[in-house]
Amino acid sequence: MTVEQIRRFLEAQPFRPFVIHLADGRDVPVSHGEFVMPSPSGRTLSVYQPDDTLNVIDLLLVTDLEVKPTTGAPARRRRG
């Protein structure tokens, strides 16, 4: 997964919450685009959760992005 692919999800209008799936089986929810900051190199992504938890993600370990359906439509998944 590249930082450019993540940015497309973050900059989507309207923003739709999504989940980052990692190679180790963890899932990291992204509830708002303002809670995410890529590193200057584009290698890692910092994701804050509403409870102030911080996840630092190596983008090489991202296996999938999942957009949660908003109106009962099927989820859109993108393989990375």
Secondary structure as GFF3:
##gff-version 3
##sequence-region A 1 80
A	DSSP	alpha_helix	3	10	.	.	.	ID=ss1
A	DSSP	beta_strand	18	22	.	.	.	ID=ss2
A	DSSP	beta_strand	27	30	.	.	.	ID=ss3
A	DSSP	three_ten_helix	33	35	.	.	.	ID=ss4
A	DSSP	beta_strand	36	38	.	.	.	ID=ss5
A	DSSP	beta_strand	44	48	.	.	.	ID=ss6
A	DSSP	beta_strand	54	58	.	.	.	ID=ss7
A	DSSP	three_ten_helix	59	61	.	.	.	ID=ss8
A	DSSP	beta_strand	62	67	.	.	.	ID=ss9
A	DSSP	beta_strand	76	79	.	.	.	ID=ss10
###
